[in-house]
């Protein structure tokens, strides 16, 4: 067995769950290596690994893994590349019957400003992850563009002010409650057990974008939960027992090859 190779776009922070996951795999007898890569060429031990665990990689490295065309990856690099395009993610969620906010893609900032004049909206860069560059506009938008377009403009979900962060690892779904935007004192949030309907919704959202390990952001409106974002392999911050859940899931993937090839 060549084991698992963790292929990361940046070094894990001291508090990252990855340290415990790597240790858990090694304790189970699985060789596990960690490499931080920016793009090709990929280290030989990454290419030889039975399973490549991908997190925070930039598109050049993801495309290099697709081109390698051998081995298995979690998540699949093509799914991670797709998940970086929030318009595509929203479209796939809607096609799978997952409730999402009314969404349009605009190329000009004046169109963003016009939308904000009509009611509260959430503005996101079309590409990105982890909530970077997200704006809540409840009045006139700034004259100067926020970053570079195109932008996703979504109707604001009138919820209870709580962001339900749902962490999916195969069949397992754990949750953390956070206010948005989160004040520093509120991090990492309050753990909670999602009810069966919310857990099923999170799994369905992850499946729609082919991410077996995913973070699903949901808001609860008067009409029910609405999914506002899906990210590949989140940090599982504040999730009790996250290391054990992830280690168990990766061991199952290694045993049963429940993974997509990197191609």
Secondary structure, 3 states (H helix, E strand, C coil): CCCEEEEECCCCCCCCHHHHHHHHHHHCCCCEEEEECCCCCCCHHHHHCCEEEEECCCHHHHHHHHHHCCCEEECCHHHHHHHCEHHHHHHHHHHCCCCCCCEEEECCHHHHHHHHHCCCEEEEECECCCCCCCEEECCCCCCCCCCCCCEEEEECCCECCEEEEEEEECCEEEEEEEECCCCHHHCCCEEECCCHHHHHHHHHHHHHCCCCEEEEEEEEECCEEEEEEEEECCCCCCCCCHHHHHHHHHHHHHHHCCCEECC
